Amino acid sequence: MGYDLQAVIAEGEALRGAARDLPAARLASIGQGLSLMPMADALFDSVAAATA
């Protein structure tokens, strides 16, 4: 069984700033000051709509 994970990994504070205006964003701390933001369909759609 395989998995396909599409996400953004960045310094936690920077990612929190970027996600502030994205209600669909969910952040997970992964240690050493880094956070992961999965690119779920709802998040991808909201980012695509904002840039259109």
C-alpha positions as CSV (number, residue, x, y, z in Angstrom):
1,M,0.0,0.0,0.0
2,G,1.4,3.4,-0.9
3,Y,0.5,7.0,0.1
4,D,0.8,10.3,-1.7
5,L,1.3,13.3,0.6
6,Q,1.3,16.8,-0.9
7,A,2.2,19.3,1.7
8,V,4.2,22.4,2.4
9,I,7.0,22.2,5.1
10,A,8.4,25.4,6.4
11,E,9.6,27.3,9.5
12,G,6.6,27.2,11.8
13,E,6.2,31.0,12.3
14,A,6.4,31.6,8.5
15,L,3.8,29.0,7.7
16,R,1.4,30.3,10.4
17,G,1.7,33.7,8.8
18,A,0.9,32.3,5.3
19,A,-2.0,30.2,6.6
20,R,-3.6,33.0,8.6
21,D,-5.9,34.0,5.7
22,L,-6.6,30.4,4.6
23,P,-9.5,28.9,6.7
24,A,-9.0,25.4,5.2
25,A,-5.3,25.3,6.3
26,R,-4.3,22.9,9.0
27,L,-0.8,23.0,10.5
28,A,1.1,20.3,12.3
29,S,4.3,20.9,14.2
30,I,6.9,18.3,13.1
31,G,9.7,19.4,15.4
32,Q,12.9,21.5,15.2
33,G,10.8,24.6,14.5
34,L,9.2,23.2,11.4
35,S,5.5,22.8,10.5
36,L,3.7,20.8,7.9
37,M,0.6,22.0,6.0
38,P,-1.1,19.3,4.0
39,M,-2.4,20.5,0.7
40,A,-6.0,19.1,1.0
41,D,-8.4,19.6,-1.8
42,A,-10.3,22.4,0.0
43,L,-7.0,24.3,0.7
44,F,-5.8,23.8,-2.9
45,D,-9.1,25.1,-4.2
46,S,-9.1,28.2,-1.9
47,V,-5.5,29.1,-3.0
48,A,-6.4,28.6,-6.7
49,A,-9.5,30.8,-6.3
50,A,-7.5,33.6,-4.6
51,T,-4.9,33.7,-7.3
52,A,-7.3,33.6,-10.2
